[in-house]
Amino acid sequence: MPGILSEPQPSPFHIPSIDITPYIEDPTSPAAQAVIDSIRTACLSTGFFQLFGHGVPRSLQSNVFSAASKFFALPESAKLPISLCPRTQYRGYNKFASQSYGDDVLPDLKEGFFFGADLEPSHPHVLENRYYAHPNLWPPEDLLPKSEFKDPLMEYYNAMLRLSNTVFDLVAATFPPGSRSLDEFRKDIVCPVRLLHYPPTPNFIPNDGSTANISTSDNNKSRNQKPQFGASAHTDFNSITLLLQDEHEGLEVFDRGSQTWNLVPPNKDAYVVNLGHLMSKLTDGVYKSSLHRVVNRNPNEDRMSVVFFNVGNVDYEIRPLWGGGEGKEMGMTVEEWMLSRMKFAYERHAKAEEPKPELEPTV
């Protein structure tokens, strides 16, 4: 792997564009089989592809971006009372510089908002304090009306749940004969959704080592010798991710072959699909989960994205489905794996601010 400061480079690296319309129309057709074959190739190489023919209305996507813009425009004092933390099972707001994936970088220059299935306080998993089982945390309606925030987000969640199930069907169809079924893994799936806001990244260090954009104030000098990313290099923790980008570049994927970082251009008609670390484990490492990062290099524009994470069944015991590792056991459940990764990402820096009980939003 190159140094963390490497610039993205032109290379033969390729993320395929795959239109799943033939599969939607007739999963048994030769054209559908060609779609499956293309997805298999992507899973074996980078674990990334651009998905077309998804069926999610552009008007709904626009409404979600509008909701995100309104939320992130609120003053921090309005967002902090609904901060994510272990007690909220990582639902809610995460402020700037509250997450990173390594000690060799500054905390990520992004803020976000996690939501998911609209669980009631009486839901069994909420009562048992299970992973990601908590009522959604919404800002007060006098600041952001339900019709402008909660309603479009929950409509989007339901649309993405349907699309995610289709993508799971497609990935499962790529498995070799004799593979164990994904049915148990897909039962009662947990799917976090995250709104993300990336301002320009002034402390990203260019490849030439220049520190021209680095603050050298007495208070920040020692910390700012490290680079800062919108999202530092990582693989996703979950099984399958579906990313909706706005019009601004920022996502970069690491290519093992050329040892370079490569931009993934935004496309308003596509979702970026990538396999998470959990899917790689389920295939005994045969399907790839690639490192990626976000750097908003535009000095004048903020970048936003919406990420749908399919985690799977939290009670599922992680073990390979195929690839010669059917007898291997990781010794943990999906829930244990996800909680360990969330703790790694968030608790390495200042702990998320616990919402005060009296400020806990209603559902």
ABEGO torsion letter per residue (X at the ends): XBBAABBBBBBABBBBBBBAAAAAABAABAAAAAAAAAAAAAAAAAGBBBBBGAGBBAAAAAAAAAAAAAAAABBAAAAAAABBBAAAGGBEBBBBGABBABAABBBBBBBBBBBBBBBBAABAAAAAGBBGBBBBBBBBAAABBAAAAAAAAAAAAAAAAAAAAAAAAAAAAABBBGBBBAAAAABGBBBBBBBBBBBBBAABBBAAGBAAABBABAAAAAAAABBBBABBBBBBABABBBBBBBABBGBBBBBAAAGBBBBBBBBAABBBBBBBAAAAAAAGGABBBBBBBBBBABAABBBBBBBBBBAEBAABBBBBABGGAAABBAGBBAAAAAAAAAAAAAAABBBBBBBBAAABBBX
